[in-house]
Amino acid sequence: MHAHHAFWPSRLPHSITPPATSLWHNLAISALRYPDKPALVFFGRTFSYRELAQGAERLAAQLHTLGVRRGDRVVLCMQNCPQLVLAHFAILRANAVVVPVNPMNRAEELKHYITDPDARVAITTADLAPELAKASNALPTGQGLRHLVATQFTDAFDAPMAGEDAPPAAWHDWLCTAHPLPSLEGGQVHSWSDMLACADAPPEHVVGPTDLAVLPYTSGTTGLPKGCMHLHSSIMHNAVASSLWGNASAENITLAVVPMFHITGMVSVMHATIYTGATLVIMPRWDRDLAGRLISRWKVTAWTNIPTMVIDLLASPHFAQYDLSSLNYIGGGGAAMPQAVAQRLLEQYGLRYAEGYGLTETAAPSHTNPPDHPKQQCLGIPFMSTDARVVDPDTLQEMPVGEQGEIIIHGPEVFDGYWKRPAATEAAFVDFEGKRFFRSGDLGHVDSDGYFFLTDRLKRMINASGFKVWPAEVEALMFRHPAIQEACIISMRDDYRGESVKAVVVLRASHKHTTEQEIIDWCRENMAVYKVPRKVQFVDSLPKSGSGKVMWRLLQDAETDR
């Protein structure tokens, strides 16, 4: 028996047998069981399970008409809204593969998400459509999109919302104004309403557990992001397991504020909720007072988040007006929850904040805290059906209790490998005790109870409010600036975000007049805002090793010692 089994929820099995069906069937079955039940709530507009399933079938039929076939990759780039859920399931219904893309990406970054998966169709919101069109139009002939589907946010509400259901004033124009659609060179742009007007029958649904379902991208220590191949079975396992672990039922009301393009929001929030037949209350982006209003009004029972959201909500001057008594599950990851905040949740609401851990490669949780026995600042215990160990990264010998090593993971939620990257796939796995384990690249240790703790990262990564920033990717983008000769990205302390991005830059001799603000402004134009350096330090040269590699750790250590 593993030590952590002593703390395992007594009502749950250690491993599960997930449904041997595709992810589409989860929505189809929930729509059969609960046709009139609210599946989605968006600023007071409710979508029933029947409405959601029928809309997904119509969109799937139209995608088929546009040439989408089994196994084709379709880009889905949206902030949280009902259309994201409908489009995600429509792509799966059409036997195709969802390529979820962070809506904060700019055209320069978006090119890779079109060319690498060979995507010919993309679905987005009208405010983001110009960026995707700009990316596609800049690509060589034949490599760009053939079809761009764009929805207005107003497609999700019948009339402007008022009173309690109104969006925050700062969001009004963004949500309630119709954005003009761009033109697509060598392709067509389609409106959401035209796509959903399709009267054709969708194609026969033929994919199953062993087919590719989702291709989310993850960045790493080198270069461009890599696609993680997730089959229907790996996402299915963690959707079902997340539902069971959170003691969910069809009566659950889940607040969907973590982004559903991201693996945690997609699997532990969206897929788990749809599988359970519960209700998703959708927020397009974070706003603490909107969150407080929605939890109170819709009697939200489950909230997966990142700790900065909880800290922000508790700090609201209006906090006393909100009723959080309906919550019976609160948890998340991406960053450690400060102990003082966790203690306040426990004392005021009887809520134990359950932290978890996982990667894009593990379909979100590979570890999580038992809801009845969580430890603070802890990754938790290996998830259902999962074996995880801590080993010496060089010798692969298992480390004794309390000693640091690399966390390795084996389980049905582990991805199938990196898209078109056989060498990277081979390097990411190791044979251990006759099983194939994924190398997380994270350093941690296990305590005597079998709980895992993160101690350091083998990989260079900056964690800004739960958003992972990979220095190599930011550096590659910055090298495109005409004034930058060399750049090294490191992290700097940030009281609110935990960490922020700092760039150490060597300017070209011909551009010595370039200012810090000019570099930051250019970065904002060319990369997602969370990757943009908050500070740029100019230096004459970067420290290099004998082989010519930039010694980023020296710069990082100097920053940490400030």
C-alpha positions in Angstrom: 0.0 0.0 0.0 1.2 3.5 -0.8 1.5 5.9 2.1 -1.0 8.4 0.6 -3.7 5.7 0.5 -4.2 6.4 4.3 -5.6 9.8 3.3 -7.5 8.7 0.2 -11.2 9.8 0.2 -12.9 6.7 1.7 -15.8 6.8 -0.8 -13.6 6.7 -3.9 -11.7 3.9 -5.7 -8.0 4.3 -6.3 -8.5 3.9 -10.1 -11.4 4.1 -12.4 -12.7 2.7 -15.7 -13.7 5.7 -17.8 -16.4 5.4 -20.5 -15.1 3.8 -23.7 -16.7 6.5 -25.9 -15.6 9.8 -27.4 -15.9 13.1 -25.5 -18.8 14.2 -27.8 -21.0 11.4 -26.2 -20.7 13.2 -22.8 -22.6 16.2 -24.2 -25.0 14.0 -26.2 -25.9 11.8 -23.1 -26.3 14.8 -20.8 -28.6 16.4 -23.4 -30.7 13.2 -23.5 -30.8 13.0 -19.7 -31.3 16.7 -18.9 -32.6 18.4 -22.1 -34.1 21.4 -20.3 -31.5 21.8 -17.6 -29.2 24.9 -17.8 -25.8 23.8 -19.3 -24.4 27.3 -19.6 -25.2 30.7 -18.0 -23.7 33.9 -19.5 -24.8 37.3 -18.1 -28.2 36.0 -17.3 -28.7 34.2 -20.6 -29.2 30.5 -20.0 -28.5 27.7 -22.6 -30.1 24.4 -22.0 -28.4 21.1 -22.7 -30.7 20.5 -25.6 -29.8 23.9 -27.1 -26.1 23.4 -26.6 -26.1 19.9 -28.2 -28.3 20.9 -31.1 -26.1 24.0 -31.8 -23.0 21.8 -31.8 -24.6 19.4 -34.3 -25.5 22.3 -36.6 -22.0 23.7 -36.4 -20.4 20.3 -36.9 -22.5 19.8 -40.1 -21.3 23.2 -41.4 -17.7 22.4 -40.6 -18.1 19.2 -42.6 -19.4 21.3 -45.5 -16.3 23.5 -45.3 -14.2 20.4 -45.7 -13.3 19.4 -42.1 -12.7 15.7 -42.0 -11.8 13.1 -39.4 -8.5 14.0 -37.7 -8.3 17.5 -39.2 -7.1 20.2 -36.7 -9.3 23.2 -36.1 -8.0 26.3 -34.2 -10.3 27.5 -31.4 -9.2 30.9 -30.1 -11.6 32.5 -27.7 -12.1 33.9 -24.2 -14.6 32.1 -22.1 -18.1 32.4 -23.6 -20.9 29.9 -24.6 -19.6 29.9 -28.1 -16.3 28.4 -27.0 -18.1 25.4 -25.4 -20.4 24.9 -28.4 -17.5 25.2 -30.9 -15.3 22.8 -28.9 -17.9 20.1 -28.9 -18.8 20.8 -32.5 -15.2 20.2 -33.6 -15.3 16.9 -31.7 -18.7 16.0 -33.2 -17.2 16.5 -36.7 -14.6 13.9 -35.8 -11.9 16.6 -35.8 -9.3 17.8 -33.4 -9.5 21.0 -31.2 -6.4 23.2 -31.2 -7.1 25.5 -28.3 -5.2 28.8 -28.5 -4.7 31.5 -25.9 -6.7 34.5 -27.1 -4.0 36.8 -25.7 -1.6 35.7 -28.5 -0.8 38.3 -31.2 -0.4 37.7 -35.0 3.3 37.0 -34.8 2.6 34.2 -32.3 -0.6 32.9 -34.0 1.3 32.0 -37.2 2.8 28.9 -35.5 -0.7 27.7 -34.3 -1.8 27.7 -38.0 1.2 26.2 -39.7 2.4 23.6 -37.1 -0.9 21.7 -36.9 -1.7 22.4 -40.6 -4.9 24.0 -39.6 -7.1 25.3 -42.4 -10.1 26.4 -40.3 -10.2 28.6 -37.2 -13.1 29.7 -34.9 -12.7 32.9 -32.9 -14.6 35.9 -31.6 -14.9 39.0 -33.8 -12.7 41.1 -31.6 -9.8 38.6 -32.1 -10.6 37.8 -35.8 -8.3 40.6 -37.2 -5.3 39.2 -35.4 -5.9 35.7 -36.8 -6.5 37.1 -40.3 -3.3 39.2 -40.0 -1.4 36.0 -39.0 -2.9 34.0 -41.8 -2.5 36.7 -44.5 1.3 37.0 -43.6 1.9 33.3 -44.3 3.2 31.9 -47.7 0.5 31.0 -50.2 -1.2 27.7 -49.3 -0.1 27.7 -45.6 -2.8 30.0 -44.3 -6.4 29.5 -43.2 -9.1 28.7 -45.8 -12.0 29.5 -43.4 -12.3 31.8 -40.5 -15.5 31.6 -38.4 -16.1 34.7 -36.2 -18.8 35.2 -33.5 -19.9 38.4 -31.8 -20.3 38.2 -28.1 -23.8 39.4 -28.7 -24.6 36.1 -30.4 -24.8 34.8 -26.9 -27.4 37.2 -25.5 -30.8 38.1 -26.9 -30.7 41.7 -25.6 -28.3 43.9 -23.6 -28.2 42.6 -20.1 -29.2 44.9 -17.3 -29.3 45.1 -13.5 -27.6 42.1 -11.7 -26.9 40.4 -15.0 -25.1 43.3 -16.6 -21.4 42.9 -17.5 -19.0 45.3 -15.7 -19.2 48.8 -17.2 -15.6 48.6 -18.4 -16.5 45.5 -20.5 -19.6 47.0 -22.0 -18.3 48.1 -25.4 -16.1 45.0 -25.8 -19.0 42.7 -25.2 -22.0 44.6 -26.6 -20.5 46.2 -29.7 -20.5 44.3 -33.1 -16.9 44.2 -34.3 -16.3 44.4 -38.1 -15.0 41.2 -39.7 -11.6 41.2 -41.5 -10.9 39.8 -44.9 -8.9 36.6 -45.4 -6.6 36.3 -48.3 -7.2 33.1 -50.2 -10.1 32.2 -47.9 -13.5 33.1 -46.6 -14.8 34.6 -43.3 -18.1 33.3 -42.0 -20.4 34.7 -39.4 -21.6 32.6 -36.4 -25.2 33.0 -37.3 -24.6 31.7 -40.9 -22.7 28.7 -39.5 -25.5 27.8 -37.1 -28.2 28.2 -39.8 -27.0 24.9 -41.4 -29.8 22.5 -42.0 -27.7 19.6 -43.2 -27.2 16.5 -41.1 -23.8 16.3 -39.4 -21.4 13.5 -40.6 -21.6 10.1 -38.9 -19.7 10.3 -35.6 -16.9 7.7 -35.9 -14.1 8.6 -33.5 -13.5 6.8 -30.2 -11.1 6.6 -27.2 -8.0 6.0 -29.3 -8.5 9.0 -31.7 -6.8 12.3 -31.3 -9.2 14.8 -29.6 -7.3 17.9 -28.5 -3.9 19.4 -29.5 -3.0 22.0 -26.8 0.4 23.7 -27.1 2.9 23.9 -24.4 6.1 25.9 -24.4 9.4 24.6 -23.0 13.0 25.3 -22.6 13.7 25.6 -26.3 12.1 27.6 -29.1 8.5 27.3 -30.3 5.6 25.7 -28.5 4.9 22.0 -29.0 1.5 20.4 -29.6 0.6 17.8 -26.9 -1.4 14.9 -28.5 -4.3 14.1 -26.2 -6.6 11.2 -27.2 -10.3 11.2 -26.2 -9.3 8.6 -23.5 -6.8 10.9 -21.7 -9.2 13.8 -21.5 -12.1 11.5 -20.6 -10.1 10.0 -17.7 -9.4 13.4 -16.0 -12.9 14.8 -16.7 -14.5 11.8 -15.0 -11.9 11.7 -12.2 -12.2 15.4 -11.6 -16.0 15.1 -11.3 -15.7 12.2 -8.8 -12.9 13.8 -6.8 -14.9 17.1 -6.3 -17.9 15.1 -5.2 -19.8 16.5 -8.1 -23.4 15.8 -9.1 -25.8 17.1 -11.8 -26.9 19.7 -9.2 -23.4 21.3 -9.2 -23.1 24.9 -10.2 -19.6 25.6 -11.4 -18.0 29.0 -11.9 -16.0 28.9 -15.1 -13.5 31.8 -14.8 -10.2 30.0 -15.4 -9.7 30.1 -19.2 -11.2 27.1 -21.0 -8.6 27.3 -23.7 -6.1 26.2 -21.0 -5.9 22.6 -20.0 -7.2 23.1 -16.4 -10.3 25.1 -17.5 -10.9 22.8 -20.4 -10.7 19.4 -18.6 -11.4 20.0 -14.8 -14.1 22.7 -15.4 -15.7 22.4 -18.9 -15.4 18.6 -19.6 -16.0 17.5 -16.0 -19.1 19.7 -15.8 -20.6 18.6 -19.1 -19.9 14.9 -18.3 -21.7 15.4 -14.9 -24.7 17.2 -16.4 -24.1 20.2 -14.2 -24.2 24.0 -14.9 -21.4 26.2 -16.0 -21.6 29.9 -15.0 -19.2 31.6 -17.5 -17.0 34.6 -16.9 -15.0 35.8 -20.0 -12.2 37.2 -17.8 -11.5 38.0 -14.2 -13.4 40.7 -12.3 -13.6 40.2 -8.6 -17.0 41.9 -8.0 -18.6 40.1 -11.0 -17.3 36.8 -9.4 -18.8 37.8 -6.1 -22.1 38.7 -7.7 -22.3 35.4 -9.7 -21.4 33.2 -6.8 -24.1 34.8 -4.7 -26.8 35.0 -7.4 -26.4 31.5 -9.0 -25.5 29.7 -5.7 -22.2 28.5 -7.1 -21.1 25.2 -5.5 -17.7 24.6 -7.1 -14.9 27.1 -8.0 -11.6 26.1 -9.6 -9.3 29.1 -9.7 -5.8 30.4 -9.3 -5.0 31.7 -5.8 -4.6 35.4 -6.9 -8.3 35.4 -7.8 -9.3 34.4 -4.2 -6.9 37.0 -2.8 -8.4 39.7 -5.0 -12.0 38.8 -4.2 -11.3 38.8 -0.4 -9.8 42.3 -0.8 -12.8 43.8 -2.6 -14.4 46.7 -0.7 -17.8 45.2 -1.5 -16.9 41.7 -0.2 -19.3 41.9 2.7 -22.2 42.1 0.3 -21.4 38.7 -1.3 -22.8 35.3 -0.1 -20.3 32.5 -0.5 -22.2 30.0 1.6 -23.2 27.8 -1.3 -19.6 26.9 -2.1 -18.6 23.4 -1.1 -15.5 23.0 -3.2 -12.7 25.5 -3.8 -9.3 24.6 -5.2 -6.9 25.2 -8.0 -3.2 25.5 -8.8 -0.8 27.4 -11.0 0.7 29.1 -7.9 0.9 28.4 -4.1 -2.0 29.6 -2.0 -0.7 31.8 0.8 -1.3 30.2 4.2 -3.0 33.2 5.7 -5.6 33.2 2.9 -6.2 29.5 3.1 -6.7 29.9 6.9 -9.2 32.7 6.4 -11.3 30.5 4.0 -11.3 27.7 6.5 -12.2 29.8 9.5 -14.8 32.0 7.8 -16.4 29.5 5.4 -15.3 26.1 6.5 -13.6 25.7 3.1 -10.4 23.8 2.7 -8.5 25.1 -0.3 -7.4 22.0 -2.3 -4.3 22.7 -4.4 -3.5 20.5 -7.3 -0.7 20.0 -9.8 -0.5 19.0 -13.4 0.8 19.9 -16.8 -0.6 20.3 -20.3 1.0 16.9 -20.9 -1.1 15.3 -18.1 -4.5 16.8 -19.1 -4.5 19.0 -16.0 -4.3 17.1 -12.6 -1.7 14.4 -12.1 -1.7 15.3 -8.4 -4.3 16.8 -6.1 -5.1 17.3 -2.4 -7.8 15.1 -0.9 -10.6 17.5 -0.1 -10.9 16.2 3.5 -7.1 16.1 4.1 -5.4 18.9 2.2 -1.9 20.1 3.0 -1.0 23.7 2.3 1.6 24.8 -0.2 1.5 21.1 -1.4 0.8 19.5 -4.8 -1.2 16.8 -3.2 -1.1 13.0 -3.8 -1.1 11.1 -7.2 -4.5 11.4 -8.8 -6.8 8.5 -9.6 -5.2 5.7 -11.6 -1.9 7.5 -11.4 1.6 6.4 -10.3 4.1 9.2 -9.6 7.6 9.0 -8.2 10.5 11.3 -7.4 13.8 10.1 -9.0 17.3 11.3 -9.5 17.2 13.1 -12.9 20.5 11.6 -13.9 20.5 8.0 -12.6 16.7 7.6 -12.5 17.0 6.0 -9.0 14.0 6.6 -6.8 14.8 9.2 -4.0 14.1 8.5 -0.3 11.4 10.4 1.6 12.2 14.1 1.9 14.9 14.1 -0.7 14.7 16.2 -3.9 14.5 14.7 -7.4 12.5 15.0 -10.6 8.7 14.2 -10.5 7.8 11.5 -13.0 4.2 10.4 -13.8 2.5 7.4 -15.3 -1.3 7.2 -15.9 -4.1 7.2 -18.4 -4.2 11.0 -18.4 -0.6 11.3 -19.8 -0.5 12.5 -23.4 0.5 10.4 -26.4 3.5 12.5 -27.3 4.5 15.8 -29.0 2.9 16.6 -32.5 5.5 16.0 -35.2 8.3 16.0 -32.6 9.5 12.3 -32.2 12.9 13.3 -30.6 11.2 15.6 -28.1 8.6 12.8 -27.3 11.4 10.2 -26.8 13.2 12.6 -24.4 10.1 13.3 -22.4 9.5 9.6 -21.4 11.5 7.1 -19.4 11.1 3.4 -18.6 10.8 2.9 -14.9 9.9 -0.4 -13.2 8.6 -1.7 -16.6 6.2 1.3 -17.1 6.4 4.4 -19.3 6.7 7.5 -17.2 6.5 11.1 -18.3 9.4 13.3 -17.1 7.7 16.5 -15.7 10.9 18.6 -15.6 9.8 19.7 -12.1 11.9 19.0 -9.0 10.1 18.0 -5.8 10.1 15.6 -2.8 7.6 13.3 -1.1 6.9 13.4 2.6 6.3 10.4 4.8 2.5 10.6 4.2 3.1 10.3 0.4 2.2 14.0 -0.4 4.3 15.7 -3.1 5.9 19.1 -2.8 7.4 21.3 -5.5 10.9 22.5 -4.7 12.4 23.8 -8.0 12.2 23.6 -11.7 14.6 21.8 -14.0 13.1 23.9 -16.8 13.4 27.7 -17.0 9.9 29.0 -16.4 8.3 32.2 -15.0 5.0 31.9 -13.2 3.1 35.2 -13.5 -0.3 34.8 -11.6 -0.5 31.2 -12.9 0.4 32.0 -16.5 3.5 30.1 -17.5 6.0 32.2 -19.4 8.8 30.4 -21.1 11.9 32.6 -21.6 13.1 30.9 -24.8 9.8 31.7 -26.5 9.9 35.4 -25.4 13.6 35.7 -26.4 12.8 34.3 -29.8 10.1 36.9 -30.3 12.3 39.7 -29.0 15.1 38.9 -31.4 12.8 40.1 -34.2 13.0 43.7 -32.9 15.5 45.5 -35.2 17.3 47.2 -32.2 17.9 44.0 -30.2 21.2 42.2 -30.7 20.7 39.8 -27.8 18.1 39.3 -25.1 17.9 37.1 -22.0 14.6 36.7 -20.1 14.6 36.2 -16.3 12.0 36.5 -13.6 11.7 39.3 -11.0 9.8 39.4 -7.8 6.2 40.8 -8.0 4.2 41.3 -4.8 0.9 40.6 -6.6 1.7 38.2 -9.5 4.4 36.3 -7.6 6.8 36.7 -10.5 7.0 39.1 -13.5 9.1 39.1 -16.7 12.3 41.0 -17.0 14.4 41.4 -20.1 18.2 41.9 -20.1 19.0 43.4 -23.5 22.1 44.2 -25.6 21.2 46.8 -28.2 22.7 46.9 -31.7 25.4 49.6 -32.1 23.1 51.3 -34.7 20.1 51.5 -32.3 21.7 52.7 -29.0 19.1 55.4 -28.7 16.2 52.9 -28.2 14.4 53.3 -24.9 13.0 50.8 -22.5 9.4 52.0 -23.2 9.9 51.5 -27.0 10.9 47.9 -26.4 8.0 47.3 -24.0 5.5 48.9 -26.4 6.8 46.7 -29.3 6.5 43.6 -27.1 2.9 44.5 -26.4 2.2 44.7 -30.1 3.8 41.3 -30.8 3.1 39.0 -27.9 0.5 38.1 -25.3 0.4 40.7 -22.6 1.4 38.3 -19.8 4.7 37.6 -21.6 5.6 41.3 -22.0 8.6 42.3 -19.9 7.7 44.7 -17.1 11.2 45.9 -17.0 14.0 46.1 -19.6 17.6 46.4 -18.4 20.2 47.4 -21.0 23.7 45.9 -20.7 26.8 46.0 -22.9 27.1 42.2 -23.1 25.5 39.0 -21.7 27.6 36.5 -19.7 28.4 33.4 -21.8 29.8 30.0 -21.1 32.9 28.5 -22.9 30.5 27.0 -25.5 28.9 30.4 -26.1 25.6 29.8 -24.3 24.1 32.7 -22.4 24.5 32.0 -18.7 20.9 33.0 -17.7 21.3 31.6 -14.2 24.0 34.2 -13.3 21.6 36.9 -14.4 18.7 35.3 -12.5 20.8 34.9 -9.3 21.9 38.5 -9.5 18.2 39.6 -9.8 17.2 37.3 -6.9 19.9 38.8 -4.7 18.7 42.4 -5.3 
